[in-house]
């Protein structure tokens, strides 16, 4: 006679969870009844100790069943359904693995293409660190975004006496790719504000500190949000104002614009009231 082994608490929980804590014979569920773990094929008849041979049973059904196998095939059908479900899950897992492998292959192809584009663009190839950076950019901004950014780095490239791009300018252009990608992902109006900020920086003829540059961009955004047109702001940026003075100029610009808007609203409201009175 086969010796019955103790069933671990973990196994009991997994089977109960699989069967939704419901007796597979009468349909009653916890907590209204006490659940047992039943062997579908009794241990006395060489039933194996595995989750496929376990079924959730209430105490009444289990004790009443004894070591007899059920005459109906409901539990066998349930066991087959479990096997079919496991097979389906295995096939889906295999498909997911193939899909992810395809994505990985596609990403690697994208990195190769972008690296080739960079080499053709500047005449310098990328090392392992550069390829890793390129892969991160593609993952974040997409292949097309990175390719567009590579093309736009030409403004940072400088030519030496041999009509080749200098290594220093190539390294500088390379560092700009991430920023260009980020800029391209922004709304068109915000891209234009970055351009306006850069005009102000170049016309001032001075080196800007990052904190000041961020502050000025924020003030341009505030002015645009208050109703000033991008053309107006670009005209202001082109006046060559010192970066030390520009924040104060922009604050005054914003304050005066707000006052002008308020006056315009008051005048319109007064005009409307006069029309109504007449």
C-alpha positions, 0 to 999 in steps of 0.5 A: 500500500502506498504511504500517504505523504504530508501535503505542504501548506503552500501546495494546499494554498495553490490548489485552493486558489486554483479551484477558487476555494470551492468544493469541486464536487458540491460547489460549496465554498469557504468560509461556509464549509471547511475545505480539504485537499482530496486525491482524485486518484486515491493514494491506495490505488497508486495516485501520485502526490502532485497538484494534478491529482489534488482537488479541493473538496469540502469535509463532507464530500471528502469523508463520504468519498473515502478511497473510491474514485468518482464514477463521473468524469467531472474531475477528469474533465477539469484536469484536462482543462487545466492541462489545456490551459497550461499548454495555452500559457506555454504557447503564449509564453513562447510567442512572447519570447519570439516577439521580444527577440524580434524587438531586440533584433529590430533595436540592434538594427536601428542602432547599427543604422544610426551609428552608420549615419553618424559615421557618414555624417561626421567621419568618426565612428562610435566606440562601445560607450557611444553605441550604448548611448545611441541605444538609449536615445533610440529607446527613448526618442525612436529611431527617426527622432535620433536620425533627424537629430544627427542631421541637425548637429551640422550647425555645431561642426567646424572644419579644419584646414584639411576640410575635415570636421575637428574632433572637438566639434564632433564631440560637442555635436555628439553631446547635443544629440540628446538635447535635440531629440528632447527638443523635437519631442516638445510641442511646436510652440515650445520648440519656437521658444527655445529658438527665441531663447537661443537668439537672445543668447547669441545676440547678447554676445555673452556666455550664459550660465545654465541657471540664467538660461533656464530662468529666461526661458521660463520668463519667455514661456510666461510672456507667451502664456499671457498672450504675447505672440511668438513673433513679438518675443522673437523681436524682443530677443533680437535686440541684443539685450545683455543676459544680466538685464534680460530677466528684468526686461522680460519681467517688465515686459510681462507686467506691462503686457498684463496691464495693457490686457487689463486696460483693453478688457476694461475699455471693451466692457465700458464700450459694451455698457455704453452700447447697451445704454443707448 
